[in-house]
Amino acid sequence: MTPLVKICGLSTPESLDAAIAAGADMVGFVFFARSPRHIDFATARALGRRARGRATIVALTVDADDALLSDVVEALDPDMLQFHGKESPERVAAIGALYGRRTLKAVGVAAPDDLAAAGAYDGAADFLLIDAKPPKGAALPGGNGLPFDWRLARDFAPRRPWLLSGGLAPDNVAAAIRATGARGVDVSSGVESAPGVKDETRIAAFVAAARTGLARTPLGAK
Ligand SMILES: O=C(O)c1ccccc1NCC(=O)[C@H](O)[C@H](O)COP(=O)(O)O
């Protein structure tokens, strides 16, 4: 089964086009003011229109309140909402139902217990994203370019499909998929030349390399 590929933190038409041309299945946009990848609503509107029908459009927020979520949905019109904060399973399910969008819940992992906690979202979210837990004091809750020990995820087998992220790059993504059996992968820093600046050559290399990894788990139905 071909692994799904999500390129996250896109902020320009050029990088968006590069991700889609490379064959990315999902394109992610960050709404988090502290992030170098944060986009405003005018940019979101333009990029959402450009991506429509060419890839799954994903809006990433962090513990967003209802007002922000409404603005994000109105501007970007995403296919999927990604939650990268401490949103509860109930809130993830409620927001997905309210807006009629698929959901992707990120869970930070540094120890076996963290994966057990991720199980609480299996069913509440349509997809899970298993990411590296940010280091203490990190400015960002994700997008730090740091991997976790993939052996922790080797036997992770939720009912919902899950994506792997955290420190992935063109030179390690195929091994990561083989080691974990993730249904897909998500990357941001590993396809950048500087924080927030996507590198088109690295995007193409990442997607090509990910396609050589073989996902072991089937894509669950909603
Ligand atoms: O990218 C950000 O700036 C960001 C800010 C706040 C929450 C999450 C953020 N990014 C998450 C991602 O881009 C991915 O889902 C994933 O964590 C990959 O990150 P990386 O290790 O940089 O490839």
The ligand as an ORCA input file, in Angstrom:
! r2SCAN-3c Opt
* xyz 0 1
  O       4.906     23.720     12.141
  C       4.615     24.472     13.071
  O       5.125     25.608     13.160
  C       3.657     24.044     14.126
  C       3.235     24.958     15.064
  C       2.368     24.562     16.049
  C       1.919     23.272     16.117
  C       2.348     22.339     15.182
  C       3.214     22.716     14.180
  N       3.665     21.832     13.246
  C       3.308     20.459     13.182
  C       3.746     19.877     11.898
  O       4.149     20.512     11.008
  C       3.658     18.437     11.655
  O       2.381     18.010     11.933
  C       4.727     17.653     12.319
  O       4.770     17.954     13.655
  C       6.039     17.693     11.601
  O       6.990     18.508     12.138
  P       8.552     18.396     11.752
  O       9.214     17.593     12.814
  O       9.001     19.793     11.693
  O       8.641     17.719     10.416
*
